[in-house]
Amino acid sequence: MPDKRNGISFTSVLLLAVIFVSLISILVNTSEQPTTATSKISTDKDHSDSMNRQRSNIDVGMSIKNKSSASGNDDSSFTSIFDGKTLDGWKMAGDGRFVIVEPDIALQSDKGGGLLWYAEKEYKNFILKLEWKVSDECDNSGVFVRFPDPDDNPNIAVREGYEVQIDSKAGDPIHQTGAIYDFAAPSRIVSKPMGQWNTMEIQALDQSYIVIINGEKVTEFTGSKMTEGYVGLQAHDDKSKVSFRYIMVKEIK
């Protein structure tokens, strides 16, 4: 028989207890659910903010890099005198020769000795920029400036112009890379190992000459020869394979 002590059956008490426990469970789950959702939303937002900050930092870094690159390599005011495909505008003096290396879009000395010179124009005050690399650490070449029409005699450029030397292994500093050959030695050698491209900048203003290799000024010189003439590249000997590309000139009025 059911226990009806105090007017309430045992079954009723048990039912009330089950209902009470169920209500407590519902209340607990309901109170915890917003916290879990909030936590998830917060986590997603934090992740999104972090990704946005990373993108922002990358964008700023790229912007700074691009601005720095543009300021250091603004070639818009320079005129290219080698198109990377042909020798249009160039002439060869002497027995040497240059070949076009298509993968590098470059000229490479192939036989010597001789002079490849740009015959389209004589330059007075100017900045000449180019890239160069050697195939062997003992390779020898040079960049000539301000010489008269050599016809077929490369020695005219040697006698009457100036040569900026390429030869990091020369024993005499006045003949090393960056030197004004036989006139002024570079303050230091900053050329890269063989097979790597280097930059060269030659500034010629009246009788003042400045040579910059890989962004570092290495030679300053005051000359006494003619202040207007052609520019050219040396094919020194049969063994030296020196490449040139991105040859550009900016005239200074």
LUMDRENKE-569176 format. One record per residue: residue number from 1; residue in three letters; x, y, z of N, C-alpha, C in turn. Coordinates in nm, 4 decimals. Layout:
REM LUMDRENKE-569176
NUM;ala;X;Y;Z;X;Y;Z;X;Y;Z .
...
//
This chain:
REM LUMDRENKE-569176
1;met;0.0837;-0.1188;0.0000;0.0000;0.0000;0.0000;0.0869;0.1235;0.0000 .
2;pro;0.0388;0.2290;-0.0654;0.1167;0.3548;-0.0663;0.1278;0.4122;0.0708 .
3;asp;0.2428;0.4749;0.1002;0.2671;0.5372;0.2283;0.2085;0.6757;0.2253 .
4;lys;0.1055;0.7050;0.3044;0.0398;0.8361;0.3036;0.0662;0.9118;0.4304 .
5;arg;0.1824;0.8902;0.4864;0.2142;0.9657;0.6065;0.2224;1.1119;0.5751 .
6;asn;0.1671;1.1950;0.6676;0.1614;1.3417;0.6533;0.0839;1.3839;0.5295 .
7;gly;-0.0008;1.2969;0.4761;-0.0891;1.3327;0.3660;-0.0228;1.3321;0.2310 .
8;ile;0.1034;1.2955;0.2164;0.1751;1.2967;0.0885;0.2309;1.1573;0.0647 .
9;ser;0.2015;1.1034;-0.0551;0.2490;0.9692;-0.0845;0.3975;0.9724;-0.1203 .
10;phe;0.4646;0.8621;-0.1031;0.6064;0.8486;-0.1376;0.6306;0.8716;-0.2853 .
11;thr;0.5324;0.8232;-0.3647;0.5439;0.8409;-0.5106;0.5416;0.9879;-0.5468 .
12;ser;0.4575;1.0641;-0.4808;0.4491;1.2083;-0.5084;0.5791;1.2775;-0.4734 .
13;val;0.6367;1.2366;-0.3601;0.7631;1.2970;-0.3192;0.8719;1.2665;-0.4217 .
14;leu;0.8741;1.1423;-0.4662;0.9749;1.1025;-0.5641;0.9583;1.1787;-0.6937 .
15;leu;0.8339;1.1974;-0.7393;0.8057;1.2710;-0.8626;0.8493;1.4161;-0.8504 .
16;leu;0.8208;1.4755;-0.7353;0.8621;1.6150;-0.7130;1.0146;1.6279;-0.7148 .
17;ala;1.0813;1.5286;-0.6572;1.2293;1.5325;-0.6559;1.2845;1.5258;-0.7962 .
18;val;1.2266;1.4396;-0.8815;1.2728;1.4272;-1.0201;1.2511;1.5576;-1.0947 .
19;ile;1.1318;1.6175;-1.0740;1.1024;1.7448;-1.1404;1.1993;1.8532;-1.0958 .
20;phe;1.2295;1.8564;-0.9663;1.3205;1.9581;-0.9128;1.4606;1.9428;-0.9716 .
21;val;1.5076;1.8183;-0.9785;1.6407;1.7939;-1.0354;1.6446;1.8340;-1.1814 .
22;ser;1.5377;1.8048;-1.2558;1.5324;1.8407;-1.3985;1.5359;1.9912;-1.4160 .
23;leu;1.4612;2.0630;-1.3303;1.4606;2.2091;-1.3390;1.5981;2.2670;-1.3108 .
24;ile;1.6655;2.2099;-1.2101;1.7998;2.2565;-1.1763;1.8941;2.2351;-1.2947 .
25;ser;1.8828;2.1189;-1.3612;1.9693;2.0877;-1.4758;1.9454;2.1839;-1.5915 .
26;ile;1.8145;2.2141;-1.6150;1.7813;2.3081;-1.7231;1.8386;2.4465;-1.6943 .
27;leu;1.8229;2.4908;-1.5682;1.8731;2.6234;-1.5304;2.0248;2.6311;-1.5455 .
28;val;2.0936;2.5247;-1.5057;2.2400;2.5234;-1.5175;2.2830;2.5298;-1.6623 .
29;asn;2.2186;2.4482;-1.7473;2.2529;2.4477;-1.8906;2.2230;2.5812;-1.9555 .
30;thr;2.1095;2.6398;-1.9143;2.0721;2.7698;-1.9723;2.1705;2.8779;-1.9331 .
31;ser;2.2180;2.8755;-1.8085;2.3125;2.9781;-1.7609;2.4495;2.9613;-1.8237 .
32;glu;2.4868;2.8361;-1.8568;2.6185;2.8128;-1.9150;2.6224;2.8405;-2.0648 .
33;gln;2.5081;2.8259;-2.1338;2.5077;2.8383;-2.2796;2.5542;2.9742;-2.3293 .
34;pro;2.5104;3.0878;-2.2768;2.5575;3.2173;-2.3230;2.7083;3.2332;-2.3046 .
35;thr;2.7575;3.1808;-2.1913;2.9012;3.1923;-2.1668;2.9815;3.1217;-2.2735 .
36;thr;2.9363;3.0004;-2.3116;3.0063;2.9248;-2.4152;3.0014;2.9975;-2.5482 .
37;ala;2.8848;3.0504;-2.5854;2.8689;3.1226;-2.7120;2.9547;3.2467;-2.7135 .
38;thr;2.9514;3.3205;-2.6007;3.0313;3.4422;-2.5918;3.1785;3.4115;-2.6070 .
39;ser;3.2187;3.3009;-2.5423;3.3590;3.2630;-2.5508;3.3984;3.2319;-2.6938 .
40;lys;3.3093;3.1610;-2.7674;3.3407;3.1259;-2.9051;3.3481;3.2502;-2.9923 .
41;ile;3.2513;3.3402;-2.9749;3.2509;3.4638;-3.0522;3.3760;3.5449;-3.0248 .
42;ser;3.4132;3.5540;-2.8976;3.5323;3.6287;-2.8604;3.6562;3.5685;-2.9247 .
43;thr;3.6637;3.4344;-2.9236;3.7797;3.3684;-2.9825;3.7895;3.3951;-3.1315 .
44;asp;3.6758;3.3865;-3.2037;3.6742;3.4128;-3.3472;3.7135;3.5561;-3.3765 .
45;lys;3.6649;3.6502;-3.2946;3.6967;3.7915;-3.3154;3.8450;3.8165;-3.2929 .
46;asp;3.8985;3.7551;-3.1851;4.0408;3.7725;-3.1583;4.1252;3.7193;-3.2736 .
47;his;4.0841;3.6035;-3.3265;4.1577;3.5455;-3.4394;4.1513;3.6363;-3.5609 .
48;ser;4.0304;3.6912;-3.5863;4.0147;3.7815;-3.7006;4.0982;3.9066;-3.6835 .
49;asp;4.0963;3.9643;-3.5602;4.1763;4.0842;-3.5338;4.3245;4.0553;-3.5534 .
50;ser;4.3675;3.9367;-3.5050;4.5081;3.9004;-3.5192;4.5483;3.8894;-3.6661 .
51;met;4.4599;3.8253;-3.7465;4.4884;3.8122;-3.8886;4.4932;3.9486;-3.9555 .
52;asn;4.4004;4.0387;-3.9172;4.3994;4.1730;-3.9751;4.5259;4.2490;-3.9406 .
53;arg;4.5728;4.2327;-3.8139;4.6955;4.3004;-3.7734;4.8139;4.2479;-3.8524 .
54;gln;4.8170;4.1147;-3.8736;4.9268;4.0568;-3.9508;4.9254;4.1077;-4.0943 .
55;arg;4.8031;4.1125;-4.1548;4.7939;4.1631;-4.2917;4.8384;4.3080;-4.2981 .
56;ser;4.7964;4.3861;-4.1965;4.8338;4.5272;-4.1932;4.9845;4.5433;-4.1848 .
57;asn;5.0480;4.4618;-4.0966;5.1934;4.4688;-4.0828;5.2639;4.4307;-4.2119 .
58;ile;5.2101;4.3268;-4.2809;5.2692;4.2852;-4.4083;5.2564;4.3955;-4.5106 .
59;asp;5.1343;4.4570;-4.5178;5.1119;4.5644;-4.6148;5.2042;4.6821;-4.5906 .
60;val;5.2210;4.7194;-4.4622;5.3097;4.8308;-4.4286;5.4526;4.7972;-4.4658 .
61;gly;5.4956;4.6721;-4.4331;5.6311;4.6305;-4.4658;5.6571;4.6329;-4.6150 .
62;met;5.5600;4.5831;-4.6931;5.5761;4.5825;-4.8384;5.5806;4.7238;-4.8920 .
63;ser;5.4982;4.8124;-4.8334;5.4962;4.9513;-4.8790;5.6302;5.0182;-4.8553 .
64;ile;5.6880;4.9961;-4.7369;5.8178;5.0538;-4.7049;5.9243;4.9985;-4.7976 .
65;lys;5.9184;4.8657;-4.8204;6.0171;4.8031;-4.9081;6.0080;4.8595;-5.0488 .
66;asn;5.8837;4.8741;-5.0991;5.8654;4.9265;-5.2339;5.9129;5.0699;-5.2453 .
67;lys;5.8842;5.1508;-5.1446;5.9287;5.2897;-5.1467;6.0806;5.2968;-5.1431 .
68;ser;6.1413;5.2116;-5.0582;6.2868;5.2108;-5.0491;6.3478;5.1676;-5.1810 .
69;ser;6.2887;5.0623;-5.2412;6.3405;5.0133;-5.3685;6.3277;5.1195;-5.4757 .
70;ala;6.2123;5.1882;-5.4761;6.1903;5.2907;-5.5784;6.2870;5.4063;-5.5618 .
71;ser;6.3114;5.4460;-5.4366;6.3997;5.5601;-5.4146;6.5441;5.5265;-5.4492 .
72;gly;6.5830;5.3971;-5.4321;6.7196;5.3587;-5.4613;6.7423;5.3196;-5.6061 .
73;asn;6.6324;5.2916;-5.6788;6.6479;5.2435;-5.8155;6.5497;5.3134;-5.9089 .
74;asp;6.5374;5.4441;-5.8984;6.4472;5.5188;-5.9848;6.5136;5.5397;-6.1199 .
75;asp;6.4750;5.4574;-6.2163;6.5380;5.4620;-6.3481;6.4536;5.5373;-6.4495 .
76;ser;6.3473;5.6035;-6.4039;6.2560;5.6688;-6.4969;6.3227;5.7809;-6.5754 .
77;ser;6.4258;5.8421;-6.5201;6.4944;5.9520;-6.5893;6.6160;5.9053;-6.6681 .
78;phe;6.6376;5.7734;-6.6735;6.7498;5.7172;-6.7474;6.7031;5.6642;-6.8827 .
79;thr;6.7933;5.6649;-6.9786;6.7659;5.6101;-7.1109;6.8447;5.4817;-7.1299 .
80;ser;6.7760;5.3734;-7.1629;6.8430;5.2461;-7.1869;6.9140;5.2504;-7.3216 .
81;ile;7.0396;5.2029;-7.3246;7.1140;5.2005;-7.4508;7.1441;5.0567;-7.4957 .
82;phe;7.0890;4.9597;-7.4246;7.0967;4.8194;-7.4670;6.9618;4.7552;-7.4424 .
83;asp;6.8990;4.7043;-7.5503;6.7627;4.6525;-7.5376;6.7560;4.5080;-7.4906 .
84;gly;6.8712;4.4446;-7.4684;6.8726;4.3074;-7.4189;6.8573;4.2023;-7.5266 .
85;lys;6.8345;4.2455;-7.6508;6.8088;4.1498;-7.7591;6.9018;4.1665;-7.8786 .
86;thr;6.9433;4.2893;-7.9052;7.0247;4.3165;-8.0242;7.1411;4.4082;-7.9877 .
87;leu;7.2307;4.4265;-8.0844;7.3416;4.5200;-8.0684;7.3153;4.6480;-8.1471 .
88;asp;7.1893;4.6800;-8.1668;7.1537;4.8026;-8.2386;7.2151;4.9242;-8.1698 .
89;gly;7.2868;5.0052;-8.2472;7.3487;5.1256;-8.1938;7.4909;5.1047;-8.1449 .
90;trp;7.5359;4.9800;-8.1396;7.6684;4.9486;-8.0880;7.7626;4.9080;-8.2024 .
91;lys;7.8912;4.9352;-8.1830;7.9934;4.8951;-8.2787;8.1086;4.8281;-8.2063 .
92;met;8.1772;4.7391;-8.2770;8.2915;4.6691;-8.2190;8.4202;4.7220;-8.2786 .
93;ala;8.5161;4.7542;-8.1918;8.6495;4.7966;-8.2355;8.7498;4.6927;-8.1880 .
94;gly;8.8383;4.6495;-8.2773;8.9371;4.5496;-8.2403;8.8931;4.4092;-8.2748 .
95;asp;8.9672;4.3118;-8.2242;8.9450;4.1719;-8.2606;8.8473;4.0990;-8.1693 .
96;gly;8.8147;4.1555;-8.0574;8.7252;4.0880;-7.9638;8.5812;4.0895;-8.0107 .
97;arg;8.4953;4.0306;-7.9307;8.3527;4.0341;-7.9630;8.2701;4.0112;-7.8369 .
98;phe;8.1418;4.0470;-7.8489;8.0436;4.0204;-7.7447;7.9303;3.9382;-7.8045 .
99;val;7.8719;3.8515;-7.7218;7.7544;3.7745;-7.7629;7.6390;3.8086;-7.6696 .
100;ile;7.5182;3.7887;-7.7186;7.3990;3.8139;-7.6371;7.3578;3.6835;-7.5689 .
101;val;7.3449;3.6879;-7.4370;7.3012;3.5726;-7.3579;7.1543;3.5942;-7.3256 .
102;glu;7.0684;3.5256;-7.3976;6.9246;3.5526;-7.3879;6.8653;3.5288;-7.2488 .
103;pro;6.8999;3.4190;-7.1788;6.8390;3.3989;-7.0454;6.8675;3.5141;-6.9483 .
104;asp;6.9853;3.5761;-6.9617;7.0235;3.6868;-6.8733;6.9864;3.8241;-6.9313 .
105;ile;6.9403;3.8264;-7.0558;6.9145;3.9518;-7.1278;7.0401;4.0385;-7.1191 .
106;ala;7.1533;3.9795;-7.1517;7.2824;4.0440;-7.1260;7.3784;4.0280;-7.2425 .
107;leu;7.4811;4.1125;-7.2395;7.5966;4.1005;-7.3279;7.7072;4.0290;-7.2523 .
108;gln;7.7824;3.9446;-7.3213;7.8955;3.8767;-7.2567;8.0176;3.8839;-7.3472 .
109;ser;8.1301;3.9272;-7.2887;8.2546;3.9295;-7.3662;8.2918;3.7862;-7.4015 .
110;asp;8.3312;3.7675;-7.5281;8.3541;3.6316;-7.5755;8.4975;3.6119;-7.6234 .
111;lys;8.5529;3.7128;-7.6838;8.6918;3.7084;-7.7293;8.7548;3.8444;-7.7100 .
112;gly;8.8841;3.8480;-7.6961;8.9530;3.9747;-7.6764;9.0728;3.9865;-7.7694 .
113;gly;9.1326;4.1031;-7.7679;9.0835;4.2199;-7.6986;9.0113;4.3140;-7.7938 .
114;gly;8.9213;4.3875;-7.7375;8.8445;4.4792;-7.8174;8.7547;4.5666;-7.7330 .
115;leu;8.6788;4.6489;-7.8017;8.5925;4.7471;-7.7358;8.4580;4.7499;-7.8063 .
116;leu;8.3511;4.7257;-7.7312;8.2154;4.7426;-7.7818;8.1671;4.8785;-7.7344 .
117;trp;8.1394;4.9689;-7.8284;8.1056;5.1052;-7.7882;7.9724;5.1481;-7.8472 .
118;tyr;7.9027;5.2355;-7.7713;7.7716;5.2842;-7.8136;7.7928;5.4051;-7.9041 .
119;ala;7.7645;5.3858;-8.0337;7.8009;5.4850;-8.1347;7.6924;5.5883;-8.1634 .
120;glu;7.5780;5.5765;-8.0979;7.4667;5.6654;-8.1293;7.4824;5.8063;-8.0731 .
121;lys;7.5614;5.8195;-7.9668;7.5662;5.9511;-7.9018;7.6927;5.9674;-7.8183 .
122;glu;7.7459;6.0897;-7.8177;7.8518;6.1274;-7.7238;7.7872;6.1932;-7.6021 .
123;tyr;7.8454;6.1670;-7.4858;7.7898;6.2200;-7.3614;7.8892;6.3138;-7.2947 .
124;lys;7.8324;6.4212;-7.2388;7.9151;6.5182;-7.1665;7.9047;6.4896;-7.0169 .
125;asn;7.8141;6.5561;-6.9488;7.7921;6.5274;-6.8067;7.6798;6.4237;-6.7956 .
126;phe;7.7055;6.3178;-6.7214;7.6090;6.2075;-6.7211;7.6307;6.1135;-6.6029 .
127;ile;7.5326;6.0260;-6.5856;7.5440;5.9122;-6.4937;7.5191;5.7869;-6.5763 .
128;leu;7.6112;5.6937;-6.5710;7.5991;5.5657;-6.6402;7.5754;5.4567;-6.5359 .
129;lys;7.4690;5.3779;-6.5561;7.4390;5.2686;-6.4638;7.4291;5.1382;-6.5416 .
130;leu;7.4738;5.0297;-6.4780;7.4624;4.8974;-6.5395;7.4802;4.7900;-6.4333 .
131;glu;7.4529;4.6652;-6.4739;7.4834;4.5498;-6.3901;7.5869;4.4647;-6.4626 .
132;trp;7.6729;4.3987;-6.3844;7.7763;4.3140;-6.4425;7.8055;4.1947;-6.3509 .
133;lys;7.8568;4.0887;-6.4111;7.9030;3.9733;-6.3319;8.0164;3.9048;-6.4071 .
134;val;8.0988;3.8351;-6.3319;8.2093;3.7592;-6.3913;8.1766;3.6104;-6.3839 .
135;ser;8.2371;3.5328;-6.4756;8.2180;3.3873;-6.4771;8.3271;3.3159;-6.3993 .
136;asp;8.4390;3.3852;-6.3810;8.5534;3.3300;-6.3068;8.6158;3.4430;-6.2264 .
137;glu;8.6696;3.4107;-6.1101;8.7228;3.5148;-6.0229;8.8407;3.5900;-6.0847 .
138;cys;8.9021;3.5328;-6.1879;9.0154;3.5998;-6.2528;8.9752;3.6758;-6.3791 .
139;asp;8.8451;3.6834;-6.4088;8.7992;3.7557;-6.5276;8.8372;3.9035;-6.5201 .
140;asn;8.8602;3.9607;-6.6376;8.9050;4.0996;-6.6470;8.8205;4.1715;-6.7516 .
141;ser;8.7768;4.2930;-6.7176;8.7040;4.3768;-6.8132;8.7031;4.5193;-6.7599 .
142;gly;8.6249;4.6036;-6.8244;8.6157;4.7416;-6.7789;8.5092;4.8179;-6.8558 .
143;val;8.4747;4.9339;-6.8032;8.3778;5.0233;-6.8670;8.4508;5.1534;-6.9006 .
144;phe;8.4516;5.1902;-7.0281;8.5203;5.3110;-7.0729;8.4215;5.4263;-7.0902 .
145;val;8.4688;5.5466;-7.0553;8.3847;5.6657;-7.0713;8.4665;5.7789;-7.1342 .
146;arg;8.3937;5.8653;-7.2041;8.4486;5.9897;-7.2591;8.5717;5.9689;-7.3484 .
147;phe;8.5556;5.8903;-7.4502;8.6617;5.8732;-7.5498;8.6056;5.9106;-7.6878 .
148;pro;8.6915;5.9512;-7.7800;8.6456;5.9875;-7.9140;8.6161;5.8635;-7.9976 .
149;asp;8.5638;5.8837;-8.1171;8.5351;5.7742;-8.2095;8.6618;5.6894;-8.2285 .
150;pro;8.6596;5.5614;-8.1887;8.7815;5.4797;-8.1955;8.8024;5.4135;-8.3321 .
151;asp;8.7050;5.4313;-8.4201;8.7117;5.3628;-8.5493;8.7284;5.2133;-8.5210 .
152;asp;8.8409;5.1533;-8.5562;8.8619;5.0112;-8.5274;8.9792;4.9908;-8.4329 .
153;asn;9.0122;5.0939;-8.3559;9.1280;5.0871;-8.2674;9.0845;5.1052;-8.1214 .
154;pro;9.0714;4.9964;-8.0440;9.0280;5.0080;-7.9043;9.1262;5.0834;-7.8164 .
155;asn;9.2504;5.0954;-7.8577;9.3502;5.1658;-7.7766;9.3218;5.3155;-7.7664 .
156;ile;9.2408;5.3686;-7.8577;9.2035;5.5097;-7.8490;9.1254;5.5359;-7.7204 .
157;ala;9.0378;5.4421;-7.6847;8.9621;5.4563;-7.5597;9.0545;5.4490;-7.4395 .
158;val;9.1569;5.3646;-7.4490;9.2535;5.3505;-7.3393;9.3331;5.4788;-7.3210 .
159;arg;9.3776;5.5366;-7.4313;9.4641;5.6554;-7.4245;9.3868;5.7831;-7.3925 .
160;glu;9.2707;5.7982;-7.4505;9.2029;5.9282;-7.4444;9.0792;5.9312;-7.3549 .
161;gly;9.0318;5.8161;-7.3105;8.9197;5.8121;-7.2172;8.9642;5.7609;-7.0815 .
162;tyr;8.8677;5.7243;-6.9993;8.8969;5.6638;-6.8688;8.8265;5.5288;-6.8606 .
163;glu;8.8939;5.4339;-6.7971;8.8367;5.3006;-6.7778;8.8081;5.2762;-6.6301 .
164;val;8.6845;5.2366;-6.6012;8.6509;5.1891;-6.4667;8.6695;5.0376;-6.4682 .
165;gln;8.7632;4.9916;-6.3886;8.8121;4.8547;-6.3977;8.7207;4.7530;-6.3326 .
166;ile;8.7186;4.6321;-6.3917;8.6563;4.5138;-6.3317;8.7618;4.4043;-6.3264 .
167;asp;8.8186;4.3838;-6.2092;8.9210;4.2806;-6.1885;8.9545;4.2768;-6.0395 .
168;ser;8.8786;4.1980;-5.9653;8.8959;4.1963;-5.8191;9.0226;4.1261;-5.7744 .
169;lys;9.0902;4.0528;-5.8642;9.2108;3.9793;-5.8275;9.3390;4.0483;-5.8725 .
170;ala;9.3282;4.1681;-5.9267;9.4489;4.2397;-5.9701;9.5392;4.2658;-5.8505 .
171;gly;9.6693;4.2533;-5.8721;9.7636;4.2715;-5.7625;9.7791;4.4155;-5.7197 .
172;asp;9.7720;4.5081;-5.8137;9.7880;4.6507;-5.7837;9.6509;4.7127;-5.7596 .
173;pro;9.6273;4.7769;-5.6455;9.4958;4.8369;-5.6169;9.4472;4.9321;-5.7252 .
174;ile;9.5370;4.9968;-5.7968;9.4976;5.0930;-5.8985;9.4407;5.0240;-6.0233 .
175;his;9.4475;4.8881;-6.0199;9.3922;4.8081;-6.1295;9.2773;4.7186;-6.0833 .
176;gln;9.2300;4.7376;-5.9602;9.1254;4.6520;-5.9065;8.9859;4.7068;-5.9375 .
177;thr;8.8859;4.6233;-5.9155;8.7469;4.6598;-5.9462;8.7077;4.7915;-5.8793 .
178;gly;8.6572;4.8825;-5.9615;8.6158;5.0138;-5.9127;8.7194;5.1217;-5.9344 .
179;ala;8.8426;5.0817;-5.9692;8.9493;5.1801;-5.9926;8.9256;5.2559;-6.1225 .
180;ile;8.9691;5.3815;-6.1256;8.9890;5.4497;-6.2527;9.1267;5.4026;-6.2984 .
181;tyr;9.1309;5.3117;-6.3941;9.2517;5.2357;-6.4260;9.3735;5.3267;-6.4442 .
182;asp;9.4762;5.2979;-6.3641;9.6050;5.3691;-6.3665;9.5995;5.5097;-6.3059 .
183;phe;9.4827;5.5505;-6.2559;9.4718;5.6872;-6.2017;9.4259;5.6925;-6.0564 .
184;ala;9.3297;5.6109;-6.0181;9.2775;5.6199;-5.8813;9.2304;5.4819;-5.8355 .
185;ala;9.2799;5.4372;-5.7201;9.2420;5.3061;-5.6650;9.1117;5.3182;-5.5857 .
186;pro;9.0338;5.2121;-5.5805;8.9125;5.2140;-5.4976;8.9487;5.2092;-5.3492 .
187;ser;8.8612;5.2632;-5.2666;8.8852;5.2605;-5.1222;8.8716;5.1195;-5.0655 .
188;arg;8.7944;5.0365;-5.1321;8.7756;4.8972;-5.0887;8.7122;4.8195;-5.2041 .
189;ile;8.7191;4.6868;-5.1961;8.6572;4.5992;-5.2955;8.5236;4.5512;-5.2392 .
190;val;8.4154;4.5798;-5.3096;8.2817;4.5426;-5.2605;8.2072;4.4566;-5.3623 .
191;ser;8.2782;4.4056;-5.4630;8.2127;4.3226;-5.5636;8.1743;4.1870;-5.5043 .
192;lys;8.0708;4.1266;-5.5619;8.0195;3.9974;-5.5157;8.0969;3.8825;-5.5806 .
193;pro;8.0812;3.7620;-5.5265;8.1513;3.6461;-5.5839;8.1081;3.6203;-5.7285 .
194;met;8.1894;3.5434;-5.7991;8.1610;3.5136;-5.9396;8.0225;3.4510;-5.9535 .
195;gly;7.9576;3.4851;-6.0645;7.8240;3.4341;-6.0913;7.7116;3.5189;-6.0367 .
196;gln;7.7441;3.6176;-5.9532;7.6421;3.7048;-5.8966;7.6479;3.8424;-5.9625 .
197;trp;7.5311;3.9010;-5.9834;7.5240;4.0326;-6.0470;7.5634;4.1429;-5.9508 .
198;asn;7.6390;4.2388;-6.0024;7.6792;4.3591;-5.9289;7.6209;4.4815;-5.9985 .
199;thr;7.6073;4.5886;-5.9244;7.5674;4.7152;-5.9856;7.6870;4.8092;-5.9915 .
200;met;7.6919;4.8870;-6.0976;7.7957;4.9888;-6.1120;7.7301;5.1195;-6.1550 .
201;glu;7.7732;5.2268;-6.0930;7.7276;5.3608;-6.1310;7.8509;5.4497;-6.1465 .
202;ile;7.8579;5.5153;-6.2616;7.9687;5.6075;-6.2890;7.9097;5.7468;-6.3088 .
203;gln;7.9517;5.8384;-6.2251;7.9065;5.9773;-6.2363;8.0208;6.0600;-6.2955 .
204;ala;7.9921;6.1265;-6.4068;8.0933;6.2099;-6.4729;8.0388;6.3506;-6.4875 .
205;leu;8.0933;6.4438;-6.4118;8.0492;6.5828;-6.4137;8.1718;6.6725;-6.4284 .
206;asp;8.1831;6.7348;-6.5454;8.3034;6.8116;-6.5782;8.4253;6.7199;-6.5608 .
207;gln;8.5183;6.7569;-6.4741;8.6367;6.6723;-6.4531;8.6247;6.5840;-6.3283 .
208;ser;8.5054;6.5790;-6.2707;8.4839;6.4997;-6.1499;8.4247;6.3627;-6.1859 .
209;tyr;8.4829;6.2582;-6.1267;8.4360;6.1218;-6.1495;8.4102;6.0539;-6.0153 .
210;ile;8.2961;5.9869;-6.0056;8.2619;5.9088;-5.8862;8.2174;5.7703;-5.9333 .
211;val;8.2698;5.6657;-5.8674;8.2329;5.5285;-5.8985;8.1634;5.4674;-5.7773 .
212;ile;8.0449;5.4112;-5.8010;7.9664;5.3472;-5.6947;7.9445;5.2017;-5.7345 .
213;ile;7.9894;5.1092;-5.6489;7.9737;4.9659;-5.6730;7.8804;4.9079;-5.5663 .
214;asn;7.7747;4.8418;-5.6113;7.6778;4.7797;-5.5193;7.6307;4.8767;-5.4114 .
215;gly;7.6062;5.0008;-5.4533;7.5519;5.1014;-5.3631;7.6531;5.1716;-5.2752 .
216;glu;7.7818;5.1365;-5.2872;7.8856;5.1987;-5.2045;7.9828;5.2801;-5.2898 .
217;lys;8.0023;5.4039;-5.2523;8.0992;5.4878;-5.3239;8.2394;5.4407;-5.2914 .
218;val;8.3135;5.4000;-5.3955;8.4463;5.3442;-5.3719;8.5593;5.4285;-5.4315 .
219;thr;8.5262;5.5146;-5.5289;8.6322;5.5912;-5.5945;8.5849;5.7317;-5.6287 .
220;glu;8.6695;5.8309;-5.5995;8.6494;5.9693;-5.6430;8.7780;6.0146;-5.7123 .
221;phe;8.7605;6.0856;-5.8222;8.8770;6.1198;-5.9017;8.8513;6.2493;-5.9778 .
222;thr;8.9549;6.3333;-5.9883;8.9489;6.4541;-6.0704;9.0397;6.4343;-6.1907 .
223;gly;8.9803;6.4366;-6.3103;9.0552;6.4081;-6.4314;9.1087;6.5319;-6.5000 .
224;ser;9.1654;6.5098;-6.6193;9.2214;6.6217;-6.6962;9.2053;6.5994;-6.8470 .
225;lys;9.1321;6.4943;-6.8840;9.1137;6.4637;-7.0257;8.9865;6.5295;-7.0790 .
226;met;8.9446;6.4889;-7.1976;8.8254;6.5459;-7.2603;8.7012;6.5202;-7.1752 .
227;thr;8.6064;6.6137;-7.1805;8.4874;6.6044;-7.0969;8.3628;6.5676;-7.1779 .
228;glu;8.3828;6.5095;-7.2933;8.2706;6.4622;-7.3736;8.3185;6.3482;-7.4619 .
229;gly;8.2365;6.2452;-7.4760;8.2772;6.1333;-7.5608;8.1805;6.0170;-7.5502 .
230;tyr;8.2242;5.9038;-7.6001;8.1411;5.7837;-7.6047;8.1623;5.6978;-7.4803 .
231;val;8.0750;5.5969;-7.4655;8.0903;5.4982;-7.3580;8.1022;5.3599;-7.4224 .
232;gly;8.1740;5.2686;-7.3558;8.1939;5.1363;-7.4136;8.2345;5.0323;-7.3111 .
233;leu;8.2339;4.9057;-7.3553;8.2652;4.7912;-7.2706;8.3851;4.7173;-7.3271 .
234;gln;8.4711;4.6694;-7.2381;8.5939;4.6028;-7.2818;8.5773;4.4509;-7.2932 .
235;ala;8.6263;4.3964;-7.4051;8.6468;4.2515;-7.4185;8.7964;4.2300;-7.4000 .
236;his;8.8364;4.1920;-7.2805;8.9783;4.1967;-7.2449;9.0606;4.0846;-7.3068 .
237;asp;9.0128;3.9601;-7.2962;9.0907;3.8461;-7.3472;8.9953;3.7312;-7.3768 .
238;asp;9.0496;3.6273;-7.4387;8.9662;3.5145;-7.4808;8.9069;3.4364;-7.3635 .
239;lys;8.9721;3.4363;-7.2496;8.9262;3.3577;-7.1358;8.8222;3.4303;-7.0505 .
240;ser;8.8271;3.5611;-7.0479;8.7361;3.6375;-6.9610;8.5956;3.6421;-7.0198 .
241;lys;8.4986;3.5974;-6.9404;8.3576;3.5994;-6.9796;8.2824;3.6904;-6.8823 .
242;val;8.2797;3.8177;-6.9138;8.2155;3.9167;-6.8267;8.0852;3.9625;-6.8923 .
243;ser;7.9776;3.9610;-6.8156;7.8449;3.9942;-6.8679;7.7993;4.1316;-6.8203 .
244;phe;7.7206;4.1980;-6.9055;7.6654;4.3302;-6.8749;7.5171;4.3343;-6.9139 .
245;arg;7.4388;4.4049;-6.8357;7.2972;4.4235;-6.8692;7.2454;4.5518;-6.8037 .
246;tyr;7.1206;4.5869;-6.8406;7.0553;4.7074;-6.7867;7.1472;4.8294;-6.7969 .
247;ile;7.1975;4.8537;-6.9157;7.2909;4.9647;-6.9375;7.2105;5.0907;-6.9672 .
248;met;7.2220;5.1899;-6.8810;7.1388;5.3091;-6.8905;7.2211;5.4349;-6.8661 .
249;val;7.1794;5.5448;-6.9299;7.2494;5.6726;-6.9151;7.1475;5.7832;-6.8831 .
250;lys;7.1872;5.8682;-6.7909;7.1098;5.9886;-6.7603;7.2004;6.1096;-6.7846 .
251;glu;7.1610;6.1937;-6.8763;7.2397;6.3132;-6.9037;7.2092;6.4215;-6.8006 .
252;ile;7.3137;6.4940;-6.7621;7.2996;6.6034;-6.6652;7.3270;6.7340;-6.7375 .
253;lys;7.2265;6.8165;-6.7457;7.2393;6.9446;-6.8186;7.3033;7.0511;-6.7305 .
//
